[in-house]
Amino acid sequence: MVLVGLGSNQGESTDIVVAAIHALVAFAQPDTLRSSQLFRTSPVNCPPGSGDFVNAAVVFDALADLQPETLLAELKNLEQLFGRAETYQRNAPRELDLDLLLFDQQTRDTEIFTLPHPRAVDRLFVLEPAAQLLPDTIWPGMDTSIAGLLNELESDEEVYALEELPPFCIVAG
């Protein structure tokens, strides 16, 4: 089970996130990809004047032999295909941000990346869509479910579910 967070606050953000969800099907076992609702969220730790984001999460069973490092590289390639610069300032506005949040119960702590995503459990814009998909999943190293982490989170972030849904996505819950 792979959990990926998606976000955009540049361009047609809703269309970008929906297109990215479609692109992620390439890494999923057939008929396993599910999407959360789309959420409009306030920017977190972004430069002044940054616009709201459209965020979502997807969960899927990874293709056989797909490793977290390979998927991470593919996610970075997708970001660039959608217009994100190869080098960028952290938390700056962006066309597409794809975060590998979970890959089964695997963990990594390397120069390349940390798995599970190290800041995900502190962000309402991550936990709200993730809890729609995997409320009972225990976050590696925390001994708490995603729903439990969401319930315990104290945040001043603003997160609102959008009415429109990606046309093909199966929304959990």
TIMARTOR-624026 format. One record per residue (C-alpha): residue number from 1; residue in three letters; x, y, z. Coordinates in pm, 1 decimal. Layout:
k_r_px_py_pz
NUM_ALA_X_Y_Z
...
This chain:
k_r_px_py_pz
1_MET_0.0_0.0_0.0
2_VAL_139.0_333.9_-113.3
3_LEU_9.0_670.3_8.4
4_VAL_93.9_981.1_-194.6
5_GLY_0.0_1339.1_-109.7
6_LEU_-70.7_1583.0_-392.8
7_GLY_-84.7_1960.6_-391.7
8_SER_-85.5_2259.5_-624.7
9_ASN_-123.3_2634.8_-587.2
10_GLN_-8.7_2758.1_-928.3
11_GLY_-208.9_2757.2_-1247.9
12_GLU_-531.7_2558.4_-1269.8
13_SER_-465.6_2370.9_-946.5
14_THR_-774.5_2150.4_-951.2
15_ASP_-703.1_2037.4_-1307.6
16_ILE_-336.3_1979.4_-1225.4
17_VAL_-413.6_1763.2_-921.4
18_VAL_-672.5_1561.3_-1113.4
19_ALA_-428.1_1507.3_-1402.5
20_ALA_-157.5_1400.1_-1158.0
21_ILE_-397.3_1149.3_-999.5
22_HIS_-454.9_1002.5_-1346.2
23_ALA_-77.3_984.6_-1401.8
24_LEU_-22.1_794.3_-1076.1
25_VAL_-226.9_503.0_-1210.5
26_ALA_91.7_405.2_-1400.0
27_PHE_249.9_290.7_-1071.1
28_ALA_-51.8_106.0_-931.6
29_GLN_-169.4_-250.2_-957.2
30_PRO_-482.0_-253.6_-1178.0
31_ASP_-794.9_-114.3_-1016.6
32_THR_-632.5_-37.4_-681.5
33_LEU_-592.5_341.3_-693.8
34_ARG_-835.7_535.4_-475.6
35_SER_-843.3_909.6_-425.9
36_SER_-955.4_1129.7_-141.1
37_GLN_-1175.4_1428.0_-205.5
38_LEU_-1004.0_1743.2_-322.6
39_PHE_-945.9_2003.0_-51.6
40_ARG_-877.9_2375.5_-64.6
41_THR_-615.2_2443.9_202.0
42_SER_-436.4_2743.6_342.6
43_PRO_-63.9_2769.9_266.8
44_VAL_167.6_2643.7_543.1
45_ASN_512.4_2796.2_598.6
46_CYS_494.6_2954.7_252.6
47_PRO_622.4_3297.3_146.1
48_PRO_385.4_3589.7_211.8
49_GLY_113.9_3625.4_-50.4
50_SER_112.2_3255.8_-143.6
51_GLY_-224.5_3136.4_-267.2
52_ASP_-434.6_2855.0_-130.6
53_PHE_-355.4_2499.4_-235.6
54_VAL_-566.7_2222.4_-377.0
55_ASN_-465.0_1903.4_-195.3
56_ALA_-560.5_1537.3_-213.5
57_ALA_-418.2_1196.1_-136.6
58_VAL_-418.6_869.2_-325.6
59_VAL_-360.9_515.8_-208.1
60_PHE_-275.1_217.7_-425.0
61_ASP_-102.7_-116.2_-431.4
62_ALA_235.5_-68.6_-597.1
63_LEU_337.5_-252.9_-908.8
64_ALA_548.3_-561.7_-838.9
65_ASP_916.4_-480.0_-785.5
66_LEU_848.3_-105.2_-745.8
67_GLN_1071.7_27.1_-469.5
68_PRO_1025.2_352.8_-274.2
69_GLU_1340.9_505.1_-423.4
70_THR_1221.5_436.9_-777.5
71_LEU_874.8_573.0_-706.2
72_LEU_1021.7_886.6_-547.3
73_ALA_1229.5_950.7_-860.8
74_GLU_918.0_902.1_-1076.1
75_LEU_721.4_1144.4_-858.3
76_LYS_993.2_1407.6_-905.0
77_ASN_980.1_1347.7_-1282.2
78_LEU_602.4_1399.4_-1279.2
79_GLU_641.9_1725.0_-1086.3
80_GLN_878.3_1851.4_-1356.1
81_LEU_641.5_1740.8_-1633.9
82_PHE_377.4_1959.4_-1472.2
83_GLY_611.7_2259.3_-1468.6
84_ARG_792.1_2245.7_-1137.1
85_ALA_1153.0_2358.9_-1157.6
86_GLU_1421.6_2100.4_-1086.2
87_THR_1561.7_2321.3_-810.7
88_TYR_1315.1_2512.9_-599.6
89_GLN_1272.6_2687.5_-266.8
90_ARG_1102.8_2472.1_-4.6
91_ASN_737.5_2568.9_48.7
92_ALA_737.4_2813.7_-243.6
93_PRO_427.1_2821.3_-465.4
94_ARG_430.7_2530.6_-710.9
95_GLU_242.1_2376.9_-996.6
96_LEU_259.7_2030.3_-844.9
97_ASP_395.3_1879.8_-527.5
98_LEU_391.9_1501.4_-487.5
99_ASP_495.7_1359.2_-151.6
100_LEU_560.5_991.4_-92.3
101_LEU_396.8_961.2_249.2
102_LEU_390.8_584.5_308.4
103_PHE_513.1_277.9_123.0
104_ASP_373.2_-20.2_310.4
105_GLN_536.9_-10.6_654.5
106_GLN_881.2_54.8_506.3
107_THR_1107.2_319.5_653.7
108_ARG_1403.4_509.5_510.5
109_ASP_1632.8_773.6_653.0
110_THR_1888.9_857.1_386.5
111_GLU_2036.0_1165.8_224.2
112_ILE_1778.8_1121.7_-52.6
113_PHE_1463.0_1103.6_157.6
114_THR_1289.1_1000.8_476.2
115_LEU_1002.2_754.7_480.6
116_PRO_743.2_789.0_615.8
117_HIS_732.7_1156.2_520.8
118_PRO_874.7_1336.3_825.5
119_ARG_636.7_1635.6_840.5
120_ALA_314.7_1467.5_726.0
121_VAL_178.9_1398.5_1074.4
122_ASP_200.0_1769.6_1161.8
123_ARG_-7.4_1888.1_865.3
124_LEU_-382.5_1898.4_847.4
125_PHE_-370.0_1926.7_467.3
126_VAL_-201.8_1583.2_461.7
127_LEU_-388.5_1404.6_739.5
128_GLU_-741.0_1508.9_635.4
129_PRO_-728.0_1342.9_290.6
130_ALA_-513.6_1053.3_417.9
131_ALA_-768.4_976.9_690.1
132_GLN_-1041.8_949.7_425.8
133_LEU_-845.5_669.7_263.9
134_LEU_-668.2_490.2_548.7
135_PRO_-820.2_592.0_882.1
136_ASP_-714.1_275.8_1066.3
137_THR_-363.2_247.5_923.1
138_ILE_-97.5_279.2_1192.2
139_TRP_162.5_540.5_1104.0
140_PRO_504.7_371.2_1113.7
141_GLY_695.8_452.0_1429.6
142_MET_404.0_632.0_1596.7
143_ASP_177.2_351.8_1724.3
144_THR_-121.9_568.8_1629.3
145_SER_-367.4_543.7_1340.3
146_ILE_-397.7_815.9_1079.6
147_ALA_-745.7_899.8_1214.9
148_GLY_-597.0_921.1_1564.8
149_LEU_-320.3_1153.2_1445.4
150_LEU_-581.2_1372.1_1276.3
151_ASN_-794.8_1385.7_1591.1
152_GLU_-493.0_1478.7_1804.1
153_LEU_-358.4_1745.8_1568.9
154_GLU_-379.7_2104.0_1684.8
155_SER_-356.5_2332.2_1384.5
156_ASP_-476.1_2669.8_1263.2
157_GLU_-475.2_2548.5_902.3
158_GLU_-792.0_2596.7_702.0
159_VAL_-902.2_2289.8_507.6
160_TYR_-1227.2_2274.6_310.2
161_ALA_-1352.4_1987.0_96.2
162_LEU_-1426.6_2094.7_-260.0
163_GLU_-1755.3_1999.6_-420.0
164_GLU_-1608.5_1876.4_-745.0
165_LEU_-1441.1_1537.4_-753.2
166_PRO_-1200.0_1389.9_-1004.4
167_PRO_-1417.4_1222.6_-1268.2
168_PHE_-1274.6_870.1_-1240.6
169_CYS_-1165.2_859.5_-878.8
170_ILE_-1316.9_632.5_-621.9
171_VAL_-1354.3_836.5_-306.2
172_ALA_-1318.9_643.6_14.9
173_GLY_-1567.0_663.4_296.4
